[in-house]
C-alpha cells in the first residue's frame, strides 16, 4: 500500500469492511487507505493530505465501513464500490 503517491487515496478493497462497534465508543476511519488496521486509522496518513474520519457509535451493532474510500456518507459504505470502474481490489 505504501507505493502510492502521498496525494492519492489507496482503495483497499472493492467491498465494505464489516465491523462491530460499541455504543459510546469513538472510532477513527482511515480515509487514505494506507492503514494496516483497516477500516480504522493507524496513523499512516501522516505526510498525506488525508485525515481520519471520527465516528461515535450511538449503539452497539454491526456496521459496514467503506473499503473503496469513495463513499459520500463517510465513513460508512454507500455502495459506491459497485460503480468504481477499472479497480481490481483485494478482498
C-alpha positions in Angstrom: 0.0 0.0 0.0 2.9 2.4 0.6 3.8 2.7 -3.1 1.0 5.2 -3.9 1.8 9.0 -4.2 1.1 10.9 -1.0 -1.9 12.7 -2.5 -3.6 9.6 -3.9 -6.1 7.5 -2.0 -5.4 3.8 -1.7 -8.6 1.8 -2.4 -8.2 -1.1 -0.1 -10.9 -3.3 -1.4 -14.0 -3.3 -3.6 -16.3 -4.2 -0.7 -17.2 -2.8 2.7 -15.3 -3.7 5.9 -17.7 -5.3 8.3 -17.1 -4.2 11.9 -18.7 -4.5 15.3 -19.0 -1.1 17.1 -19.8 -0.5 20.7 -22.2 2.2 21.9 -20.4 5.4 23.1 -17.0 4.3 21.7 -15.2 6.6 19.2 -13.7 5.1 16.0 -11.3 6.8 13.5 -12.0 5.6 10.0 -9.0 5.5 7.6 -9.6 7.9 4.7 -6.3 7.5 3.0 -6.3 3.7 2.6 -2.8 3.2 3.9 -3.7 1.8 7.4 -2.7 -1.7 8.2 -5.7 -1.9 10.6 -8.5 -1.3 8.1 -11.0 0.1 8.3 -9.6 2.1 11.1 -6.7 4.6 11.2 -3.2 3.6 12.4 -1.6 7.0 11.6 -0.1 6.1 8.3 -1.8 9.2 6.7 0.9 11.4 8.1 2.6 13.2 5.2 -0.6 13.0 3.1 -3.5 15.4 2.7 -5.8 12.8 4.3 -7.2 12.8 7.8 -9.1 10.1 9.7 -12.9 10.5 10.0 -14.3 10.3 13.5 -17.3 8.1 14.1 -19.0 7.8 17.5 -21.3 4.7 17.8 -24.8 5.6 19.0 -25.5 1.9 19.7 -23.7 -1.4 19.7 -24.1 -3.1 16.3 -22.5 -4.3 13.1 -21.6 -1.6 10.6 -20.3 -1.6 7.0 -17.4 0.8 6.7 -16.3 2.0 3.2 -13.4 0.0 1.7 -13.1 1.8 -1.6 -12.7 5.2 0.1 -15.1 6.9 -2.4 -18.3 6.9 -0.2 -20.4 10.0 0.0 -21.5 9.1 3.6 -18.1 8.9 5.2 -17.2 6.6 6.9 -20.0 4.2 6.1 -20.4 2.3 2.9 -23.0 3.7 0.4 -22.3 1.0 -2.3 -20.1 3.4 -4.4 -17.7 0.5 -4.8 -20.2 -1.1 -7.2 -19.6 1.9 -9.5 -15.8 2.2 -9.2 -14.6 1.2 -12.7 -11.3 -0.3 -13.5 -10.3 -1.3 -10.0 -9.4 -4.8 -9.1 -9.3 -4.8 -5.3 -8.2 -7.4 -2.8 -10.8 -9.0 -0.7 
